[in-house]
Amino acid sequence: MQHVSLQTAASLTEWSERTIRRRIADGRLKCAADNKAHYKTMICFDSIEHDVCMALDAEDIELIARADAGDAKAQNDLALLFLDSNKPKSAIYWLELAAKQQLTDAMHMLGRCYLEGKGGAKNDSLALMWIAKAASLGHPIALAQIQSIRLS
């Protein structure tokens, strides 16, 4: 992988977009030469590689490339990697992207994160909304959870 989007770089490094833009401006981070062709700011992965907030292997780097390209399953898997590395805030970012693409596993996990307060404030309303959406699309665990709420 040669480049990642600015948002992916923020997720991987846990830096704000403002910090990344400042580091681009002062030359500490390098951008892709053809940023205009991508219609978004693309960061050279080599310039953030040592600042990534978790250990990565070759498979993880390929997963990041697929997630950054919009693959919902890869976004969900990357979120799980962040959760396993105790980086729930970054996990929420990727779960939201995958959930918005109707990936039921991401919807369910996002609901669980909101229910447990992982990655942000606990929010029972958002938790129920995402779990109910996953259930409405046939996610078996979410469906069982919603049915148990109705029986209570």
N, CA, C and O of each residue as an XYZ file, in Angstrom:
608
protein
N       0.857     -1.179      0.000
C       0.000      0.000      0.000
C       0.893      1.228      0.000
O       1.822      1.333      0.800
N       0.611      2.135     -0.883
C       1.429      3.332     -0.962
C       0.801      4.517     -0.264
O       1.506      5.314      0.354
N      -0.528      4.649     -0.350
C      -1.187      5.834      0.180
C      -2.464      5.458      0.938
O      -3.110      4.454      0.639
N      -2.806      6.280      1.916
C      -4.073      6.149      2.624
C      -4.721      7.528      2.666
O      -4.046      8.554      2.576
N      -6.027      7.530      2.803
C      -6.730      8.806      2.896
C      -6.379      9.501      4.205
O      -5.905      8.876      5.154
N      -6.619     10.788      4.233
C      -6.359     11.572      5.440
C      -7.146     11.010      6.625
O      -6.617     10.937      7.735
N      -8.403     10.612      6.403
C      -9.228     10.067      7.476
C      -8.672      8.736      7.987
O      -8.710      8.463      9.187
N      -8.164      7.921      7.085
C      -7.560      6.654      7.505
C      -6.281      6.918      8.287
O      -6.022      6.260      9.294
N      -5.489      7.867      7.834
C      -4.270      8.231      8.564
C      -4.623      8.704      9.972
O      -3.928      8.366     10.929
N      -5.692      9.478     10.107
C      -6.125      9.937     11.434
C      -6.533      8.762     12.309
O      -6.212      8.729     13.497
N      -7.227      7.811     11.737
C      -7.646      6.629     12.483
C      -6.443      5.793     12.928
O      -6.388      5.328     14.066
N      -5.494      5.612     12.030
C      -4.331      4.768     12.324
C      -3.377      5.387     13.341
O      -2.763      4.679     14.139
N      -3.257      6.705     13.307
C      -2.292      7.369     14.188
C      -2.937      7.942     15.444
O      -2.250      8.273     16.410
N      -4.262      8.056     15.422
C      -5.028      8.717     16.483
C      -4.700     10.205     16.579
O      -4.864     10.818     17.634
N      -4.235     10.780     15.469
C      -4.019     12.217     15.381
C      -5.288     12.847     14.824
O      -6.061     12.187     14.129
N      -5.501     14.112     15.126
C      -6.629     14.828     14.535
C      -6.298     15.159     13.082
O      -5.133     15.180     12.683
N      -7.344     15.416     12.302
C      -7.110     15.836     10.918
C      -6.324     17.144     10.887
O      -5.512     17.360      9.988
N      -6.561     18.007     11.858
C      -5.830     19.271     11.919
C      -4.334     19.027     12.119
O      -3.506     19.677     11.481
N      -3.988     18.088     13.007
C      -2.578     17.753     13.227
C      -1.953     17.209     11.950
O      -0.827     17.562     11.601
N      -2.683     16.354     11.261
C      -2.157     15.786     10.015
C      -1.937     16.882      8.982
O      -0.900     16.914      8.319
N      -2.900     17.772      8.843
C      -2.744     18.865      7.868
C      -1.566     19.773      8.233
O      -0.851     20.252      7.353
N      -1.369     20.006      9.531
C      -0.228     20.814      9.973
C       1.084     20.108      9.628
O       2.041     20.753      9.198
N       1.133     18.798      9.812
C       2.355     18.042      9.510
C       2.610     17.949      8.004
O       3.757     17.860      7.567
N       1.542     17.970      7.225
C       1.708     18.033      5.771
C       2.304     19.387      5.395
O       3.237     19.470      4.597
N       1.748     20.442      5.982
C       2.200     21.799      5.663
C       3.661     22.029      6.019
O       4.381     22.714      5.292
N       4.111     21.447      7.163
C       5.510     21.671      7.544
C       6.464     20.629      6.969
O       7.661     20.654      7.254
N       5.927     19.700      6.147
C       6.778     18.752      5.443
C       7.079     17.452      6.174
O       7.802     16.607      5.647
N       6.536     17.273      7.388
C       6.808     16.027      8.116
C       6.029     14.847      7.542
O       6.446     13.700      7.702
N       4.916     15.106      6.882
C       4.153     14.056      6.206
C       4.141     14.348      4.718
O       4.072     15.502      4.293
N       4.208     13.293      3.943
C       4.208     13.425      2.486
C       2.847     13.009      1.941
O       2.224     12.064      2.425
N       2.408     13.738      0.926
C       1.152     13.428      0.242
C       1.436     12.757     -1.093
O       2.540     12.845     -1.630
N       0.426     12.089     -1.614
C       0.532     11.520     -2.958
C       0.698     12.650     -3.964
O       0.110     13.721     -3.815
N       1.484     12.406     -4.961
C       1.732     13.425     -5.977
C       0.476     13.730     -6.784
O       0.327     14.835     -7.304
N      -0.425     12.760     -6.893
C      -1.631     12.925     -7.719
C      -2.896     13.064     -6.870
O      -3.922     12.462     -7.186
N      -2.827     13.849     -5.798
C      -3.985     14.031     -4.917
C      -5.232     14.486     -5.667
O      -6.340     14.071     -5.325
N      -5.073     15.323     -6.672
C      -6.234     15.827     -7.413
C      -6.951     14.702     -8.140
O      -8.164     14.771     -8.338
N      -6.222     13.664     -8.541
C      -6.844     12.531     -9.213
C      -7.716     11.728     -8.256
O      -8.671     11.082     -8.688
N      -7.402     11.760     -6.961
C      -8.176     11.007     -5.969
C      -9.347     11.819     -5.422
O     -10.242     11.248     -4.800
N      -9.365     13.120     -5.634
C     -10.371     14.038     -5.114
C     -10.399     14.068     -3.589
O     -11.403     14.456     -2.990
N      -9.309     13.664     -2.969
C      -9.159     13.754     -1.521
C      -7.678     13.699     -1.193
O      -6.862     13.272     -2.010
N      -7.343     14.135      0.013
C      -5.945     14.136      0.424
C      -5.502     12.710      0.714
O      -6.101     12.017      1.536
N      -4.461     12.287      0.039
C      -3.893     10.951      0.231
C      -2.491     11.103      0.834
O      -1.658     11.851      0.323
N      -2.255     10.384      1.920
C      -1.004     10.459      2.668
C      -0.130      9.257      2.310
O      -0.633      8.137      2.217
N       1.156      9.473      2.111
C       2.082      8.362      1.887
C       2.155      7.530      3.169
O       2.501      8.047      4.231
N       1.833      6.263      3.064
C       1.801      5.402      4.241
C       3.156      5.368      4.941
O       3.223      5.312      6.169
N       4.227      5.401      4.165
C       5.576      5.367      4.747
C       5.808      6.505      5.736
O       6.575      6.354      6.687
N       5.143      7.655      5.516
C       5.387      8.794      6.396
C       4.626      8.711      7.722
O       4.891      9.489      8.638
N       3.674      7.762      7.828
C       2.971      7.573      9.115
C       3.230      6.199      9.726
O       2.823      5.938     10.858
N       3.892      5.336      9.001
C       4.053      3.933      9.405
C       4.561      3.776     10.841
O       4.098      2.891     11.562
N       5.499      4.614     11.264
C       6.075      4.486     12.599
C       5.207      5.119     13.680
O       5.513      5.005     14.867
N       4.134      5.780     13.280
C       3.239      6.443     14.228
C       1.890      5.738     14.353
O       0.994      6.235     15.036
N       1.737      4.594     13.703
C       0.486      3.834     13.787
C       0.317      3.335     15.221
O       1.278      2.894     15.851
N      -0.915      3.408     15.730
C      -1.187      3.170     17.152
C      -1.216      1.700     17.549
O      -1.478      1.388     18.710
N      -0.954      0.788     16.614
C      -0.924     -0.639     16.946
C       0.029     -1.350     16.002
O       0.376     -0.833     14.941
N       0.443     -2.530     16.400
C       1.342     -3.320     15.565
C       0.573     -3.853     14.355
O      -0.564     -4.310     14.474
N       1.217     -3.784     13.197
C       0.599     -4.252     11.955
C       1.502     -5.270     11.280
O       2.727     -5.149     11.301
N       0.873     -6.278     10.677
C       1.636     -7.186      9.833
C       1.193     -6.977      8.388
O       0.344     -6.126      8.122
N       1.746     -7.727      7.466
C       1.456     -7.524      6.041
C      -0.032     -7.699      5.728
O      -0.584     -6.958      4.915
N      -0.683     -8.672      6.367
C      -2.114     -8.875      6.149
C      -2.924     -7.671      6.625
O      -3.895     -7.273      5.980
N      -2.524     -7.099      7.747
C      -3.227     -5.930      8.283
C      -3.111     -4.743      7.336
O      -4.070     -3.993      7.151
N      -1.947     -4.575      6.741
C      -1.741     -3.464      5.815
C      -2.619     -3.638      4.577
O      -3.168     -2.661      4.067
N      -2.754     -4.858      4.097
C      -3.650     -5.136      2.972
C      -5.107     -4.873      3.382
O      -5.888     -4.344      2.590
N      -5.466     -5.239      4.607
C      -6.812     -4.986      5.130
C      -7.095     -3.481      5.166
O      -8.186     -3.046      4.797
N      -6.130     -2.698      5.602
C      -6.280     -1.242      5.646
C      -6.534     -0.697      4.238
O      -7.390      0.167      4.049
N      -5.802     -1.194      3.270
C      -5.975     -0.725      1.886
C      -7.393     -1.017      1.395
O      -8.019     -0.157      0.776
N      -7.907     -2.217      1.664
C      -9.265     -2.569      1.239
C     -10.307     -1.738      1.985
O     -11.284     -1.280      1.392
N     -10.093     -1.546      3.290
C     -11.027     -0.736      4.084
C     -11.045      0.700      3.588
O     -12.110      1.302      3.454
N      -9.877      1.243      3.318
C      -9.766      2.622      2.848
C     -10.420      2.791      1.479
O     -10.905      3.872      1.147
N     -10.432      1.729      0.696
C     -11.059      1.763     -0.627
C     -12.580      1.614     -0.551
O     -13.262      1.720     -1.570
N     -13.121      1.368      0.659
C     -14.573      1.317      0.824
C     -15.168     -0.064      0.994
O     -16.393     -0.191      1.022
N     -14.360     -1.104      1.109
C     -14.846     -2.471      1.295
C     -15.433     -2.608      2.710
O     -14.697     -2.558      3.695
N     -16.753     -2.781      2.803
C     -17.443     -2.814      4.097
C     -16.958     -3.960      4.985
O     -16.777     -3.769      6.187
N     -16.746     -5.134      4.420
C     -16.267     -6.275      5.208
C     -14.880     -5.973      5.777
O     -14.604     -6.279      6.937
N     -14.014     -5.375      4.967
C     -12.676     -5.008      5.438
C     -12.768     -3.926      6.516
O     -12.004     -3.949      7.481
N     -13.693     -2.986      6.358
C     -13.878     -1.956      7.378
C     -14.298     -2.577      8.706
O     -13.808     -2.183      9.764
N     -15.204     -3.548      8.647
C     -15.631     -4.246      9.854
C     -14.463     -5.008     10.479
O     -14.255     -4.951     11.691
N     -13.708     -5.716      9.652
C     -12.564     -6.481     10.164
C     -11.498     -5.564     10.763
O     -10.877     -5.907     11.769
N     -11.288     -4.407     10.151
C     -10.329     -3.448     10.689
C     -10.823     -2.916     12.036
O     -10.031     -2.725     12.958
N     -12.123     -2.678     12.148
C     -12.701     -2.241     13.422
C     -12.450     -3.284     14.508
O     -12.120     -2.934     15.641
N     -12.602     -4.549     14.169
C     -12.346     -5.618     15.147
C     -10.880     -5.635     15.564
O     -10.562     -5.896     16.724
N      -9.996     -5.359     14.621
C      -8.571     -5.269     14.920
C      -8.315     -4.128     15.906
O      -7.546     -4.283     16.855
N      -8.956     -2.992     15.680
C      -8.828     -1.870     16.614
C      -9.399     -2.227     17.991
O      -8.807     -1.882     19.013
N     -10.533     -2.908     18.023
C     -11.101     -3.305     19.313
C     -10.167     -4.261     20.046
O      -9.981     -4.141     21.257
N      -9.579     -5.209     19.319
C      -8.627     -6.143     19.927
C      -7.393     -5.431     20.459
O      -6.750     -5.911     21.393
N      -7.061     -4.286     19.867
C      -5.896     -3.508     20.302
C      -6.275     -2.430     21.309
O      -5.476     -1.544     21.613
N      -7.501     -2.511     21.825
C      -8.014     -1.551     22.805
C      -7.984     -0.112     22.279
O      -7.582      0.816     22.980
N      -8.418      0.044     21.035
C      -8.526      1.350     20.386
C      -9.974      1.542     19.914
O     -10.229      1.620     18.712
N     -10.922      1.618     20.861
C     -12.339      1.633     20.473
C     -12.770      2.869     19.690
O     -13.685      2.775     18.871
N     -12.152      4.007     19.909
C     -12.544      5.213     19.174
C     -12.310      5.025     17.679
O     -13.159      5.382     16.863
N     -11.167      4.471     17.327
C     -10.881      4.192     15.915
C     -11.799      3.096     15.390
O     -12.213      3.133     14.231
N     -12.118      2.123     16.236
C     -13.019      1.047     15.825
C     -14.391      1.600     15.454
O     -14.987      1.175     14.464
N     -14.892      2.545     16.243
C     -16.201      3.141     15.973
C     -16.224      3.791     14.579
O     -17.202      3.658     13.843
N     -15.152      4.484     14.229
C     -15.071      5.122     12.911
C     -15.313      4.092     11.810
O     -16.124      4.316     10.911
N     -14.604      2.963     11.884
C     -14.710      1.942     10.834
C     -16.041      1.207     10.896
O     -16.602      0.863      9.855
N     -16.554      0.961     12.091
C     -17.869      0.312     12.211
C     -18.963      1.180     11.602
O     -19.860      0.671     10.930
N     -18.892      2.485     11.835
C     -19.897      3.383     11.261
C     -19.859      3.355      9.731
O     -20.906      3.344      9.083
N     -18.661      3.343      9.161
C     -18.552      3.276      7.701
C     -19.166      1.979      7.164
O     -19.908      1.998      6.182
N     -18.854      0.867      7.807
C     -19.385     -0.423      7.356
C     -20.887     -0.522      7.596
O     -21.611     -1.047      6.750
N     -21.364     -0.028      8.732
C     -22.795     -0.076      9.053
C     -23.604      0.742      8.055
O     -24.706      0.347      7.676
N     -23.070      1.866      7.634
C     -23.771      2.710      6.656
C     -23.889      2.025      5.301
O     -24.683      2.441      4.458
N     -23.096      0.971      5.092
C     -23.175      0.175      3.863
C     -24.026     -1.078      4.081
O     -23.998     -2.010      3.277
N     -24.779     -1.083      5.176
C     -25.734     -2.155      5.486
C     -25.082     -3.485      5.879
O     -25.707     -4.536      5.738
N     -23.860     -3.457      6.361
C     -23.216     -4.685      6.840
C     -23.751     -4.979      8.245
O     -23.471     -4.239      9.189
N     -24.508     -6.043      8.374
C     -25.214     -6.308      9.630
C     -24.272     -6.602     10.794
O     -24.564     -6.226     11.929
N     -23.152     -7.265     10.535
C     -22.194     -7.517     11.623
C     -21.689     -6.203     12.205
O     -21.537     -6.077     13.420
N     -21.427     -5.221     11.335
C     -20.960     -3.913     11.800
C     -22.058     -3.189     12.572
O     -21.789     -2.559     13.595
N     -23.291     -3.276     12.085
C     -24.413     -2.651     12.795
C     -24.542     -3.213     14.202
O     -24.699     -2.469     15.170
N     -24.474     -4.527     14.301
C     -24.609     -5.178     15.601
C     -23.467     -4.796     16.534
O     -23.699     -4.468     17.698
N     -22.240     -4.838     16.032
C     -21.082     -4.492     16.860
C     -21.119     -3.022     17.260
O     -20.763     -2.678     18.387
N     -21.542     -2.161     16.357
C     -21.670     -0.742     16.668
C     -22.689     -0.551     17.793
O     -22.462      0.224     18.723
N     -23.799     -1.256     17.700
C     -24.797     -1.202     18.773
C     -24.223     -1.659     20.100
O     -24.487     -1.047     21.135
N     -23.449     -2.719     20.082
C     -22.824     -3.203     21.320
C     -21.845     -2.185     21.885
O     -21.782     -1.989     23.099
N     -21.080     -1.536     21.009
C     -20.130     -0.516     21.479
C     -20.870      0.629     22.157
O     -20.449      1.103     23.212
N     -21.978      1.080     21.553
C     -22.762      2.149     22.176
C     -23.383      1.684     23.486
O     -23.473      2.456     24.440
N     -23.805      0.445     23.535
C     -24.408     -0.104     24.742
C     -23.401     -0.168     25.893
O     -23.752      0.073     27.049
N     -22.159     -0.494     25.569
C     -21.107     -0.637     26.586
C     -20.297      0.643     26.796
O     -19.468      0.702     27.704
N     -20.524      1.661     25.974
C     -19.757      2.898     26.094
C     -18.333      2.767     25.587
O     -17.442      3.475     26.054
N     -18.107      1.870     24.638
C     -16.766      1.711     24.050
C     -16.577      2.734     22.944
O     -17.384      2.810     22.017
N     -15.529      3.507     23.038
C     -15.215      4.478     22.006
C     -15.927      5.807     22.155
O     -15.769      6.693     21.315
N     -16.690      5.955     23.190
C     -17.425      7.197     23.422
C     -18.407      6.998     24.555
O     -18.354      6.007     25.282
N     -19.292      7.944     24.688
C     -20.282      7.874     25.766
C     -21.276      6.748     25.509
O     -21.632      6.462     24.365
N     -21.705      6.130     26.566
C     -22.738      5.094     26.485
C     -24.014      5.750     25.971
O     -24.401      6.820     26.441
N     -24.668      5.105     25.001
C     -25.875      5.675     24.420
C     -26.848      4.541     24.112
O     -26.742      3.886     23.074
N     -27.793      4.315     25.015
C     -28.739      3.215     24.862
C     -29.624      3.380     23.629
O     -29.980      2.390     22.990
N     -29.982      4.612     23.288
C     -30.845      4.848     22.123
C     -30.136      4.454     20.830
O     -30.707      3.753     19.994
N     -28.892      4.903     20.667
C     -28.130      4.521     19.469
C     -27.854      3.022     19.456
O     -27.884      2.390     18.400
N     -27.588      2.460     20.624
C     -27.345      1.014     20.706
C     -28.561      0.245     20.197
O     -28.435     -0.653     19.364
N     -29.723      0.602     20.697
C     -30.954     -0.082     20.287
C     -31.235      0.134     18.803
O     -31.659     -0.789     18.108
N     -31.000      1.350     18.319
C     -31.232      1.634     16.905
C     -30.387      0.729     16.008
O     -30.901      0.125     15.067
N     -29.066      0.638     16.307
C     -28.188     -0.162     15.445
C     -28.480     -1.653     15.576
O     -28.440     -2.376     14.581
N     -28.769     -2.117     16.770
C     -29.091     -3.542     16.937
C     -30.409     -3.862     16.234
O     -30.534     -4.914     15.606
N     -31.395     -2.963     16.332
C     -32.675     -3.169     15.651
C     -32.503     -3.165     14.135
O     -33.138     -3.957     13.439
N     -31.648     -2.278     13.616
C     -31.388     -2.261     12.167
C     -30.759     -3.580     11.731
O     -31.135     -4.153     10.708
N     -29.799     -4.051     12.517
C     -29.160     -5.334     12.180
C     -30.188     -6.458     12.214
O     -30.192     -7.330     11.345
N     -31.059     -6.435     13.218
C     -32.104     -7.462     13.333
C     -33.061     -7.402     12.148
O     -33.455     -8.437     11.611
N     -33.434     -6.188     11.740
C     -34.371     -6.046     10.619
C     -33.797     -6.578      9.310
O     -34.537     -6.920      8.387
N     -32.470     -6.644      9.244
C     -31.805     -7.181      8.048
C     -31.395     -8.638      8.220
O     -30.690     -9.195      7.378
N     -31.845     -9.260      9.325
C     -31.658    -10.696      9.501
C     -30.452    -11.137     10.305
O     -30.145    -12.329     10.318
N     -29.749    -10.230     10.980
C     -28.606    -10.637     11.804
C     -29.150    -11.507     12.951
O     -29.956    -11.029     13.749
N     -28.723    -12.773     13.045
C     -29.356    -13.703     13.997
C     -29.203    -13.309     15.475
O     -30.154    -13.449     16.244
N     -28.048    -12.828     15.873
C     -27.853    -12.463     17.276
C     -28.664    -11.220     17.605
O     -29.315    -11.158     18.648
N     -28.627    -10.230     16.718
C     -29.411     -9.013     16.934
C     -30.903     -9.339     16.985
O     -31.639     -8.781     17.798
N     -31.340    -10.240     16.119
C     -32.743    -10.648     16.095
C     -33.140    -11.283     17.429
O     -34.204    -10.979     17.966
N     -32.298    -12.155     17.959
C     -32.575    -12.781     19.257
C     -32.604    -11.738     20.374
O     -33.429    -11.818     21.284
N     -31.707    -10.769     20.300
C     -31.683     -9.725     21.327
C     -32.949     -8.879     21.286
O     -33.515     -8.565     22.333
N     -33.397     -8.509     20.103
C     -34.618     -7.705     19.975
C     -35.825     -8.513     20.435
O     -36.705     -7.977     21.107
N     -35.878     -9.792     20.083
C     -36.998    -10.642     20.528
C     -37.012    -10.771     22.045
O     -38.083    -10.803     22.653
N     -35.833    -10.846     22.666
C     -35.796    -10.963     24.128
C     -36.244     -9.670     24.786
O     -36.818     -9.703     25.874
N     -35.993     -8.529     24.148
C     -36.462     -7.251     24.685
C     -37.982     -7.201     24.628
O     -38.627     -6.734     25.566
N     -38.549     -7.679     23.535
C     -40.013     -7.682     23.381
C     -40.686     -8.592     24.396
O     -41.801     -8.316     24.841
N     -40.012     -9.674     24.763
C     -40.595    -10.617     25.725
C     -40.512    -10.122     27.156
O     -41.240    -10.599     28.027
N     -39.633     -9.172     27.398
C     -39.443     -8.682     28.763
C     -40.595     -7.846     29.234
O     -40.583     -7.361     30.366
